[in-house]
Amino acid sequence: MKLNDLSVGEMAERAGVPVSTIHYYEAEGLIESWRTPANHRRYDRRELRRVAIARVALTVGVSLKEVREVLDRVPRSKAVGKNDWAKAAEPWAEMLDEKIMLLQRLRDQMGFCIGCGCLSLDSCPLYNPEDSLARNGSGPRRWTGGESELA
């Protein structure tokens, strides 16, 4: 037994997730455990940070693959410092900025669609006259940046 290790139940409790989430994150390679002579899983307390980052990232729409790629950049063979975490997170900077922008657009523009009462972008005379945005393709063009000037 190591001085700072946790059982799977302690790990789940400290991380605020079900035990099944700890098992899932381990199966997906986001965290690691070791086994006691009695074959019980034990986790280093440092794995809690990995669980926290994975949990928040997955909640805001970062893919499991992207979480794994970033966590794989964090060293396991030494104590991890602020610079290690910052360097590992560099690939996320642009992607997170884009997600933030999309969430802000959704927050700011969603009320226009719901508030007007027409419930149809095909015939909205204010925001999509004569369905002009359809020329640019399908989907939420205004929110995702695929919008061009209305004709």
N, C-alpha and C positions, 0 to 999 in steps of 0.2 A: 504494500500500500504506500502511495506517495502522500506527502504531507498535505498538499493542496488539492487532492482529488475529490470528486463527487460521484455519488451513485447516479443512475439514470433518473431516479425519482427526485433526488436533490437537484440535479441539473434542470429537470423540467420545472420544478417549483421555482428555482432561482430565475429561470429564463421566462417564466410566465406562460409556458406552453404545455400541452399535453405530452405525456411520455411518448406517444406515437409520433409526435413531431420530432422529438430527439432521435428516435429510431429512423425516421424518414430522412432527416438531414444527414445522418451518418451513412445510410445506404446510398445517398446521392453524392457522398464525398465532400460535404460541406464541413463536417466535423469528424474528429477521430476519437476513438476510445481505446482502452487497453483492457485486458481481462485479468482478474485475480486467479489464484490457484483454484478457487471454487467456481470459476467460469462466470463471474459477475462482471458486468461492464463497469468501468470506472472512467471518468472524464477529468482531464486537467481543467482547473477553473478558467484558464485562459480561453477555453472553447466557448465560454459564455458570450464573449464579445462576438465571435463568429455567428452564434445563434441570433444575437440581437441584430446584427447587420443583415443577416439573411432574412429574418422575419420582417424587418422594416422594408427592405428592398423588394421582397416579394409582394408585400402589401401595396406598394406604390406602382406595381406593374413591371418591375425589373424581372426578366426571365430567369428561371433556374440556371440555365446555361451561363448567363451573364454573371450571376452571383458566384457560381462555381469558379469561373475564370478569374474574377477579382480575388476571391478567397485563396485561390491557388497561388496568387502572387505574394501572399503574406507568408513570411518565413515561419517554419515550425521548429527549426533547429536552435532557435535563440529567443531571448526575451524580445518581444515586439514593441517597438516604440512608435511615437506619433509619426515620425518620418516614414516608417515602414507602411503604416496604414494610409498615409497621404499618397505615397507612391503607388500603392496597390489600387487606390481609388481613381487615379488619373484617367483611365479609360472611360469612367462613368461621367465625367464632368459635362461633356457636350450632350450626351444622351439624357442626363438628368435635367439639364437646362431646357432641352426640347420638351421633355415631359412636363416640366413646370409651366412652360409657355402654353402647351395644349390644355393643361388643367385650368390655367387662368382664362383662356379663351372660352372653355366650356362654362366656367363660372360666370363670366361676364356676358356671354351671348345666349346662354340657354333660356333665359327668361324671355327673350324676344320671340322664340318659337312657341313657348308655352303660353306666354302672356297675351298673344294676339288673338287666340281663339280659333284660327283657321285650321290648324293642325295639318296643313298641307304645304310643303315647300314648293310643290309643283305649281301652285297657283297663288303664291304669296306676292301681292303687288308691291309690298314694301322692300322685302329682302331678296326676292328672286322673281322679278317680273318676267312673265312669259317663259318661265323655267330656263332662263338664260344660263344658269350655272351648269345645266345638264350638258352643254357643249364641251365642258372641261372634263367630263367623266362622271362616274357615279361616286357616291359616298359623301361624307361631310367635308366638302371642299373648303369652305370658309374656315373651319376649325383646324384643319390639318395643313393649311398653307398652300393648297392646290387651287386657290381662287385666282382668277384673273379679273380684269376690269369688266364690268357688265357692259354689254353692247347697247 
